[in-house]
Amino acid sequence: MRITIDRFEEDYAVCEDERGENQRAVHRRDLPAHAKAGDTLYFANNQWCIDTKETAARAERINNLFSKIKRRNHP
């Protein structure tokens, strides 16, 4: 299972599943110390780990979408 950190609220990370359909809260103490909003995580060996490749790919997809929107609104 993969989840993406949407935001932090107090001691919890609010995360969405891969399809963006369900949210769950994960306590900060259960995350890697350097986890941040936008990171994609997977659960392995009884701990959450950052999927750096998927995080980078997701960021690139989002940046491409923003670029398309900018071009469409500012020809």
SULMOUR-V703884 format. One record per helix or strand. SS is the DSSP state (H for helix, E for strand). FROM is the first residue (numbers start at 1). LEN is the number of residues. If there is no record, write none. Layout:
ss=SS from=FROM len=LEN
ss=SS from=FROM len=LEN
//
This chain:
ss=E from=2 len=8
ss=E from=12 len=6
ss=E from=23 len=5
ss=H from=28 len=3
ss=E from=40 len=5
ss=E from=47 len=4
ss=H from=52 len=22
//
